[in-house]
Amino acid sequence: MTESLFIPDVIEENSNGIFARHPIRATLPVLLATTTDDRPDDFNTARKPLITVACANLSEFNFQFDSSFIGPTAVLGFDSLARIIKAHPGSPMSVFGHADPTGKQGYNKHLSERRARAVFGVMINDPSIWVDLFLHHQDTPGDNWGPRVLRSVAAALGGDPGEGDAALDSRARDAIRKVLGLGATALVVQADPKMLLALFTLYFVFIRGAGFPTLGRSDFLGTTGQKAAFQGCSEFNPQLLLSRNELAGFEKGGEDGEQARNDANEPNRRVLIFLFAKGSTVDPKKWP
């Protein structure tokens, strides 16, 4: 008999993602036969399959090309994600980051994992994860958050830092002082961990909104560490595949064509969150 096809009930779709509740699946009893006395070393085991009860696809618009920073527009996505999580209390989660096909597979593996880790940090309200992402990017030199991110965060928090990737100027530093409530003479150093932690703490309040549930590592598969809680999937499982003719056309366009290719690949830069049936567990050592 062919397996039934379940189509998720999409409960919300907006510019920042798709948030779906999956149909309830019946769980049948598992029947195991006993072993015999002449086979004392034999035993039967059964493992419950991972059953997905809901999922969230945080939109590609949250990530720029070669970046794991979550922009301020993602606030709507986290608001919708909060509602999905609250509707499934006790359902362990796992976060999967994705990249577009541009670049080498190894690089994209690190980049997609950083995207997953950035979302995971927001979900468990741990801005120290973002401090680490800001300060360390040896495996992904293009994903250097730098002044651009600080300006984006300061602007989202009500400052007027200006735009651009250039080093922080007096305008940007004044904006950061303003949102942090610092005096006019306070020193603002881009790589200062304490300053970054204070800034990202405020940004988390903004991007999580008032209704995001309190979560910890124990609310994710794997329960304690990274394994199974979040992971990068490189460019695998793309949402969009460009044809060879399209790619060839972009290549002929020089820098403009490269930008057009990156824009076209935007749907592949995303993070997925899966919620599993309550009580689901995995052995992190056996997680791929």
Secondary structure, DSSP 8 states (H G I E B T S, - for coil): --------EEEEEETTEEEEE---------------TT-TT----------EEEEEEE-GGG--TT-----GGGHHHHHHHHHHHHHSTT--EEEEE---SSS-HHHHHHHHHHHHHHHHHHHTT-THHHHHHHH--TT-TT---HHHHHHHHHHHTT-----SSS---HHHHHHHHHHHT--TT----TT-HHHHHHHHHHHHHHHH-TT-----GGGBTTTTSSTTTEEE-TT-S-S----HHHHHHHHHTHHHHHHHHHHHTGGGS-EEEEEE-TT----GGG--
